[in-house]
Amino acid sequence: MELEVFAGQEKSELSMIEVARAILELRGRDHEMYFSDLVNEIQNYLEKSNSEIREALPLFYTELNVDGSFIPLGDNKWGLRSWYAIDEVDEEIIALEETDEDETPKKRKKKTCQCLSWMETKMRSTTTMTIQKTKKFTKQIQLFHMMKKNPDDEKE
């Protein structure tokens, strides 16, 4: 696959979010993509190894959610916000809610992506480490304040 938008640019200088936007623009409105398929297309275009993609996934997923040009369409499908009018997005959400109540949920085959399961594990461990570091830092601050009060007691 060749993206004309990036003609003459080094692939190593492109961000995953830029490539994702270009891929979705090339495919068009009726061709939203599952997250795993989008990541695979980006990986193929940028010619990155599995380990490089795994390292970049948490940041890419965050950027995908924060960047205003992308919109989650449910079932881990993504599209461009510019494809949909505001009213249209609301109608689609309401329509999905109505059909969910009327029908029993159908089991569908789960699309697996090794990168996603690795990313979930990595995010959990990172969150746990952050919580532990926060607790440790809080204890250090408390000790600092206690030590700050104690020198007054020693002067007496």
N, C-alpha and C positions, 0 to 999 in steps of 0.2 A: 504494500500500500504506500502510495506517495501522497503527501499533503502539499499542494501547491502553495499554500499560505506560508510555508517555511522554506521555500526554494531559496537556495543560497545561504541558508543558516546552518551552523553546526548543530547536529542533533544533541551533542553533549551540553549545549548551552540552553536547551529548551527545558521548561518545567513540565511536570506531568499534567498539571492543571491546564496549561496552554494546549498541550497535545489533545487532552480530553475534549476541550471546547472545539478544537478543529475537527476532531473525529465526529463528534455529534453534529456539527454544522454540515459536514460533508454527507452524512447519512440522511439528514432531514427529519422533519417532524414525526412522521409515521414510523420512525425506526429508533425509538428509545432503546437503551441498552441496560442489561443487567450489569451490576457493578463489576462482577468477576470478568465478564466479557470485555468491558471497557478497559480494565486493568491489563488484560491479556493483549488487547490491541495496542495499548500504550507501550507495553513491554516490547512487543514485536517492532513497533515503529522506532523506538529509541534504542533498540538492540541492547537491552539491559539484561543482566543475568537474574536468576531467581533471587539470589541473595540481595542484590541491589534493590530489586523491587520490594522485597520483604522489609528492608530497612526504610524505604521511602513510603510504605503504605500508611502508617499512622498519620503522617503529615499530609499526605495526599487526601485521605478521607476527611481530615479536618478541614482542609482547604475547600474540598468539594461541598461541604456543609456550610462553610462560612461565606464562600464566594457567592455573590448574588445572582450569577448567571446560570446556576444549575438548580434543578428542582427535583426532589425525590418524588417518584410517581407511585410508590408502593411496591411491594414484593421485591425490594432492592433494585428497582429499575430507576434509571436516571435519564433526564432530558434537559433541554435548555429552557430556561424560564421565558425567553423571548418567543418560544413556540406557542405559548398559551396566554390568553387574556386572563385577567384576574377573575372575572366572573366564570370563565370556563373552568378554571382550576377548582373553584368552589363547587361548581356543579358536578364535576367528576368525583370529588370527595363525597358529596352527599349521595350520589348515585351508588358509590361503593358501599356506604354505610347502609343504604336501603337494601341492597342485594345481600349483604352479609346477614341481615336479620331474617330475610325470607328463606334463604337456602341454608342447608347444613354445610359446614365447611368441607371442602373436598381436599383430600390428601393429594399433594402433588409431589413429584420427585424433587428432592432437594438438590439444587445445584451446589456442588462443593468446589471450593477453591482452596487449595492448600495455603495460599497466601492469606486468605481471610481467617482461617482457623488459627494460623500463626499470629496474625495481627491481634485477634481477640485475646489470645494468651499473653502476648506481649503487653497489651494495654492493661490487662488485669494486674500483671506483675509490676508494671510501672506505677499504677495507681496504689498498689500495696506499698511499694517503696516510698512513694510520695507521702503517704499517710504516716509511715514510720519515721521518715525524716522530719515531718512536721511535728510529731510528738516529741522527738528528740530535741528539736529546736525550741519548742515551747518549754521543755524542762530546763534547757540552757538559759533561756530568758528569765525563768523563775529563779534559778540559782544566782544569776547576775544581780537581780533585784534584791535578793536576800543578802548577798555579799555587800551590796551597796549600803544596806541598812546596818549591817554588822560593824563596820569601822567606827561608827559613832559609839557603839557599846564598848569598844576596845579603848577609846580615849579616856573613859572614866576611870 
